[in-house]
């Protein structure tokens, strides 16, 4: 997990450095962060997997003020792995819901700047289904539900007043309930860990 955390911080830091250099080309008043503004965001993870929000997400964001916003995101993923030799075929489906209360701390110092930092906290919910044959060849479905709280920190760069690019690092503390077969009984677990880096593009509406 330490390696993943370092990788995530490195990716966000690199994006910040690049965004800072590009932001110098933007005129004042180059962002759409304002009270009542809406944004639709499409995000993709740096490592496409079926674990939470490391895949693709679609989010809607609403600003209650220029520096504060509520963002709600949904992620739906599905995958199939065809077994070869002694490896059995598996199917995975994952659905994730997360809400973040976002704050832009740099907005007060640079209201019209094209580059803005942000951080956020909020609840999250993940539902995962894993289907695979057991030792007798019969198909068995294992289910898990994770509920907890997540945090994020990142940067948003406005390439145009209503279009922005972002890079953020997400983490979460979750309690997970797993329901399996006779060989994999019901189980509870508590986990604190990284949820990956998310790169996004947002479109703002008045």
JOJORA-V943057 format. One record per residue. N is the residue number from 1. RES is the residue in one small letter. SS is DSSP state (H for helix, E for strand, - for the rest). OMEGA is omega in whole degrees, 0 to 359 (999 if undefined). D_LAST is the distance of its C-alpha to the last C-alpha in whole Angstrom. Layout:
n: <N	N>
res: <RES	RES>
ss: <SS	SS>
omega: <OMEGA	OMEGA>
d_last: <D_LAST	D_LAST>
//
This chain:
n: <1	2	3	4	5	6	7	8	9	10	11	12	13	14	15	16	17	18	19	20	21	22	23	24	25	26	27	28	29	30	31	32	33	34	35	36	37	38	39	40	41	42	43	44	45	46	47	48	49	50	51	52	53	54	55	56	57	58	59	60	61	62	63	64	65	66	67	68	69	70	71	72	73	74	75	76	77	78	79	80	81	82	83	84	85	86	87	88	89	90	91	92	93	94	95	96	97	98	99	100	101	102	103	104	105	106	107	108	109	110	111	112	113	114	115	116	117	118	119	120	121	122	123	124	125	126	127	128	129	130	131	132	133	134	135	136	137	138	139	140	141	142	143	144	145	146	147	148	149	150	151	152	153	154	155	156	157	158	159	160	161	162	163	164	165	166	167	168	169	170	171	172	173	174	175	176	177	178	179	180	181	182	183	184	185	186	187	188	189	190	191	192	193	194	195	196	197	198	199	200	201	202	203	204	205	206>
res: <x	x	x	x	x	x	x	x	x	x	x	x	x	x	x	x	x	x	x	x	x	x	x	x	x	x	x	x	x	x	x	x	x	x	x	x	x	x	x	x	x	x	x	x	x	x	x	x	x	x	x	x	x	x	x	x	x	x	x	x	x	x	x	x	x	x	x	x	x	x	x	x	x	x	x	x	x	x	x	x	x	x	x	x	x	x	x	x	x	x	x	x	x	x	x	x	x	x	x	x	x	x	x	x	x	x	x	x	x	x	x	x	x	x	x	x	x	x	x	x	x	x	x	x	x	x	x	x	x	x	x	x	x	x	x	x	x	x	x	x	x	x	x	x	x	x	x	x	x	x	x	x	x	x	x	x	x	x	x	x	x	x	x	x	x	x	x	x	x	x	x	x	x	x	x	x	x	x	x	x	x	x	x	x	x	x	x	x	x	x	x	x	x	x	x	x	x	x	x	x	x	x	x	x	x	x>
ss: <-	H	H	H	H	H	H	H	H	H	H	H	H	H	H	H	H	H	H	H	H	H	H	-	-	-	-	-	-	-	-	-	-	-	-	-	-	E	E	E	E	E	E	E	E	-	-	-	-	-	-	H	H	H	-	E	E	E	E	E	E	E	E	-	-	-	-	E	E	E	E	E	E	E	E	E	E	E	E	E	E	-	-	-	-	-	-	-	-	E	E	E	E	E	E	E	E	E	E	E	E	E	E	-	-	-	-	-	-	-	-	-	-	-	E	E	E	E	E	E	E	E	E	E	E	E	E	E	E	E	E	E	E	-	-	-	-	-	E	E	E	E	E	E	E	E	E	E	E	E	E	E	E	E	E	E	E	E	E	E	-	-	E	E	E	E	E	E	E	E	E	E	E	E	E	E	E	E	E	-	-	-	-	-	-	-	E	E	E	E	E	E	E	E	E	E	E	E	E	E	E	E	E	E	E	->
omega: <179	179	179	179	179	179	180	180	179	180	179	179	179	179	179	180	179	181	179	179	181	183	180	181	183	175	176	179	188	178	181	179	183	178	179	181	175	177	173	186	172	183	177	182	178	180	186	176	178	184	175	187	173	176	180	178	172	185	172	183	178	181	172	172	181	186	182	182	173	180	178	184	179	177	177	182	177	180	179	178	181	182	177	182	182	180	182	179	180	176	180	175	180	176	181	175	179	175	177	169	189	175	179	186	183	185	181	181	184	188	184	184	180	181	181	174	175	173	183	177	177	180	177	179	177	174	182	175	179	183	182	178	174	183	178	180	179	182	181	179	176	183	175	177	179	179	180	180	181	177	179	174	183	180	180	180	182	178	172	182	181	178	180	172	182	173	181	178	183	176	182	173	187	169	186	174	182	178	184	181	178	180	178	186	178	184	175	177	177	186	172	183	180	177	171	177	180	175	186	172	184	174	183	179	182	999>
d_last: <40	41	41	37	36	37	36	32	32	34	31	28	30	31	27	26	29	28	24	26	28	25	22	25	24	20	20	19	15	14	12	8	10	9	9	7	5	7	9	12	15	18	21	25	28	30	33	32	34	34	34	31	28	30	29	25	22	19	17	14	12	10	10	13	13	12	16	16	14	16	16	18	20	23	25	28	31	34	37	41	44	47	50	53	56	56	53	51	48	45	42	39	36	33	30	28	25	24	21	21	20	18	19	19	22	22	18	21	23	21	17	16	18	17	19	19	21	20	23	22	25	25	27	28	30	32	34	36	39	42	44	48	51	54	57	59	56	54	50	49	45	44	41	39	37	35	33	32	30	28	27	25	25	23	21	18	18	15	17	14	11	9	12	15	18	20	23	24	27	28	31	32	34	35	38	39	41	43	45	48	51	54	55	51	51	48	47	45	43	41	39	38	36	34	31	31	28	25	23	20	17	13	10	7	4	0>
//
